[in-house]
Amino acid sequence: GPGTGPGTGPGEGTGGDGGTGRAAQPRHIILPPEDPPKELRGVDIHVTFWVDATGRVRRVAFDPPIQDRKFAGKLSDAMLNYRFRPALGPDGVAVASTYIHTITY
């Protein structure tokens, strides 16, 4: 049935001391392999790195996908060898994260 009420209730709170995290950061400048296929010249390729809590790259993906399988493998191998300073959670503990970098050939 119908009801009535003030729509508010008692409660208290204080401002939190939320920490600040940090995104993963590459340890070196990210340089892709040379000699891309002609169809990639002038194209922006967004590389997503999945970085674990130790800073190792566990997986990469390219957007747009690279059709030339040989070059895609070469680029993937190169990107998997990069190392990162891992992301930090608000508590300062290293956490897994993703990092996106854009390459333009």
Secondary structure, 3 states (H helix, E strand, C coil): CCCCCCCCCCCCCCCCCCCCCECCEECCCCCCCCCCCHHHCCCEEEEEEEECCCCEEEEEEEECCCCCHHHHHHHHHHHHCCEEECEECCCCCEECEEEEEEEEC
